Amino acid sequence: MVNAQNWIEKHYPKQKRRQAKELNINSKILNGSLKIEGFISLEVLRCNDNKLTDLKIINCPWLTSVDCYNNKLTNLKITHCPQISELRCANNLLSSINISDLSPEKVKKIDLSNNNFSQQDLSFLGNFTNLEELNLKDNQFNGSLIHLRNMTNLRRLKIDSNDFDSGLEYLPENLSDSYRISILAPYNYNIKLWRVNNFGLVTQAKTSIYQQNQLNVRNLEEQDIKKISKTNATQRLIAAEIESCEKANNDFLQKEYLFYKRFFYTYLANRKLELENLRNKLDEEEREWLEIICEAQQENAPSSFVKKQVERAKKKLVKKLNKEELENLLTKQKEISELEKQVKSLQAQDQQYEEARIEFYPNSNLLSE
């Protein structure tokens, strides 16, 4: 084993470290604590595959990329490094991390996978809205994913093996991977299937984000107007710019909302058509037997009499439909019942959102088709 700090002091005296643009000390069998300081030209730091336990990176104004995975880090501190855009510290022993000193608008990639983070939520990531890649798998993060709701640029997300219990509706729609988290287990870990079955939640989340964005815009508008005191012309210019941004944001959310609303109703109509095609194979008596089965499915704890009736009905129906067709028909019938419940919920939400629109943004038509 080699003491990490002694190795740096020996190989990078002050004059040399001022000129270094890349520091690659991978697989040097370095152990203990390491302080990277005074590398005023450094752009890339790689210290992977060592035995480091403590890493401090201080005053590296041009540093953009930090790789420190496959160590034994229990502490990582980064200060006065405003250009960092990539931080990878997977496969360590970190139980907490403070990245508040980083510039949120600069950071594009963060990898904290396979560490020892204790039960904590993702609020510490909320300001990093320009993230494109985020890897949190194999930790004990918990709570809601709502803290990722403003990460509209996120295109790769890994959250497997954590304890999240809610907030899937806030994930950007371009994310469609499978996530091994408990709340997706009933949907075979398929987020697309979850979204279809929880369309009301997704719509409500989008509207919530929309309303929060409008509130933020209004707050910014009030702050800017208070700051502007030089001339009325300047005030009008800023107000016009804010109004333009507000309208663009409203138009985008309106189109997105209507797209998912139409998608939902089209999906429901297609399912009803498929069901009707199957039901057309049955005569009037067989349809009555089908209704018995469907009504029994709605009961939480059917009686023994109802169970017998269901078995009798299935025996009648298999004479006309094979087993696979019958199961398919019953599955579609159950799915349609659930979707129709969501339709009622969606209609109620539409009414609520229309009232909110009139109150907060009377010139928009978010819910109109």
N, C-alpha and C positions, 0 to 999 in steps of 0.2 A: 504494500500500500504506500502511496505517496501523498504527503500532506499537500492539499490543493493550493492553499495560500502561498506556501513556500515555493511551489512549482511556478506559480504566476509571477511572483517577485523575481525569481531567478531568470525566467525566460522572457519576461516583458518588463524591463525597467521603465521608468517614467517616460523617457524620450521615445522609446519604441512603442509604447502603448498609445502615445498621442497620435501616431501615424497609422496604426493598424485599422483596417476597414473590416476585416473578417477575422474572427477568433474561433478556430476549430480545435477544440481540445477533447474530442470524443475518444472514449476507450483509452484513457491515460492511467487508469487505475487510481484516480484521484479520490481522496476521501476527506471527510471533515467539512469545515466551513470554507466558503469562497466568497470574496468580495471583489466584484468587477467595478472599478472606479477609475476615472481619469482617462478612459478610452474615448476621447472627444471626437474621434473620426469613425468610431466603430459603427457598422451597419448590421452585421450579422454575428450572432453568438450561438455557438453549438458546443454544448458540454454534456452530451448524451453518454449513456453507458459507462458511468463512473459510480462512485459510492458517496457522492456528496450528500450531506445532511442539512446544510444551510446555505442559501444562495442570496446574496444581496447584489443588486445591479443599480448603480448610482451615477448620476450625471453623465449619461451617454446620449447626448442630444440628437444624434443621427441614427440611433439604433432602431431598426425596423422589425427584426425577426429574432426571437429567442426560442431555442430548442434546448430543453433540459430534461428530457424524458429518460426513463430507465436509470434512476438514481435512488437515493433513500431520503429524499428531501422531506423534512417536516416543517420547514419554514422557507418562504420565498418572499422577498421584498424588492419592489421595483419603484424607484423614485427618480423624478426629473429625467424621464426618458419619453418625451412627448410624441415621438414619431413611431412608436411600436404599433405594428399592424398585425403581427402574428405571434401568438404565445402558445407553445406546446410544452406541457409539463406532465404528460401521462406517465403512468407506472411509477408513482412515487408514494410517499406516506403522508401527503398533505391532509390535514384535517380542517384547515381553514385557509383563506387566501384574501389578501387585500389588494385589489387592483383599482382602487378608487383614484390613484394618482395617474393612471393611464388616460389618454385622450379618447373618450368614447367614439368620437366621429372618425378616428383613425383606425381603430381595431376592426379587422376583418375575420380573423380566425382565432379561436380559443379551443384548446384541447386539455381538459382536466380529467380525462378518463382514468379509471383504475387507480384511485387514491383512497384515502380514509376519511373523506368528508363525512362529518356527523350529520344527524338529522337537521337539515336546514333548508329553507326555501331558496328560490332563485332571484330574490330581490336585488342581490348584489350585481346582477347582470342587466337590470332593467334599463340602464342608460345606454347600453351598447347597441343602439338601434341600427348600426350599419354592419352588423355581423353577417357574414356570408356562410361561415362554417362554425358549428358548435358541437363539441363532443363531450358529453357528461356521463357516458355509460360506466357501469360498474362502480357506483358510489351509493350513498344513502340520502341523496337529495329527496325532498318530499314536498308536500303542499301542491299548489296549483301552478300550471304552466302559463298563467295569465301574464307573468312577468316577461314573457317573450312576445307579447301581442304586437309590439311596435317594430319588430324585426322583419320588416317587409322584404329585405334583401336576402334573407336566410334561404339557402338552397340545399344545405346538407345539415342534418340534425341527427345526433345519436344520443338517445336517452335510455337505452335498455338497462335493465337491472337497477332501477331506482324505485322510489316509493311515491311517485306522483299520484294524486287521487282525483284531479280535476283539471280543467283548463284546456282540453284538447281543441275546443272550439276556437281558441285564440291563435292556434298555429297558422302560419301562412298557408294558403291553399295550394301553393306550388309544392309543398312537402307531401309526399304520398308514399313514403317508405313504410315498412312494417316495424313496429316498436314493441319490444318485449316488456311491456309494463302492464300491471294488473288490471287497470281500467279498460284495456283493450282485449283482455282475455276472452270475454264473451263474443267478440267479433273476429276471433282467430287472428288477433293482433293486426288487423287490417284497418288502417285509419280511414280509407275510402268508404268501407262498409259502415264504420262508425258514423261518418258524416251523413250518410244517407239516412240512417236510423235516428239521427239526432239533429235533423235539419233545423228544427226550431231553435235549439241551443246555438247552432252556428249563426243563424240569422240574428238572434238576439245579441250575440257577441259582436257581430259586425255593426249593428246599430249602436251598441254601447260605445264601440271605438269611434264611430262616426260622431256621436254626440260629444264624446270627450275631446275629439279633435276640434270640433266647433267651439267648445268652451276654451280650449287652449288658444285658438286663433283670436277669440274675443279678448282673452286676457292679454295676449301679445299686443293686440290693437290698443287696448287701454294703456298699457305700459308705454308703447311707442308714442302715443298721443301726448302722454304726460311729459315724456322726455323732450318732445319737439316744442320748442318755444321761439325759434328764430323767426320763421315767416309762415304765413298762411299757405303759401305756395308749397313749401316743404311738407306741411301737414297734409295737404291734398294729395301730393305724390305718394306719400307713405300709405295713406288711407286707400288710395286706388290700388296700390300693389297688394295690400292685405285683402281687399275685396276680390281681386283677381285670383289670388291663391285660395281664398275661401270658396269661390265658385268652382274652381278646378277640382278641389277636394270633394265638394258636394257632388259634382257631376260624375266623378269616378266612382264614388261609393253608391250613387244611385244606380249606375249601370251594373255594378257588381251585384248589388242586392237583387235587382230585377232578373239578372241572369240566373242566380241560384233559385229564385222563386219560380221562374219558368221551368227550370230543370226539374224541380221537385214535382210540379204538377204534371209535367210530361212523363216523368218516371211513374207516377201514380196511375196515369191514364193507360200507359203501356201494360202495367201489371193487371189492371182491370180487364183489358182486352185479352190478355193471355188467359186470365181466369175464365172469362166468358166463353172462350174457345173450348176450354175443357168442359165447362158446364153444359155446353150445347150437345155433348155426347150423351147426356142423361135425359131420361124422360121425367115427367112431372113427379111421379112417385119417388124416383131415385133422387131427385132434387130435394124432396122432403127429408129423405134419409141423410142427405148431405147437411141440411140445416141442423139436424139433431147433433151431428158431430161438431159443427162449428159452434153451436151454442154451448156444448160441453167444454170446448176449448176455452171459453170465456170464464168458466168457473174455476176458482182456485182449488177447491176440494170437492169434486163431484161425488155424489152418493154412489153406492154400489148399484142401485137401479140405473142411474145414468150411465155408469160404466158398461153395464150389460147392454143397454140400448145402443151405445156407441159400437160395441163389438158386433152387435146384430146388424147395425147400419153398414159397417165396413164389409161384412160378409155379403150384404146385398150389392154393394157398389163394386166389389172386385169382379162381379160377374160381367160388368160393363167396362171397367177400367182395370188395367194391370196394377200391380202393387206400386210400381214407380210412379205411374200417372196419378194414382190416388194420393200418394204422399206429396207429390208436386202440387196438386190441387189444394190440399189442406194447408201446405206451407204458404202458398200464394194468398189463400184466403186470410190466414193469420197475419201475414205481412201487410195486406191491404187494410185490415182492421187497425193495425198500429199506425199506418200512414194516415188514415182518416182521422185518428185522434190528433195527430200532429197538425193536420189541416185546421182543425178547430182551434188548436193552440196558436197556430200561425195567424189565423184570422183575428184572434183576440189581441195578439201582439201588434198586428197591423193597426188596430184601432188605437192602442196605447201610443204607438210610435207616431201616428197621425196627429194625435193630441199634442205630443211632445214637439213635433215639427211646427205646428201652428204657434206654439208658445215660444220656441227658441229660434226657429228659422223659417218664418212665414213665407219666404219667397221660393222655397224649394218644393219639389214634388217627389220626394223620395219613394213614396209608396204607390204612386200612380203608375199605371201601365200605359 
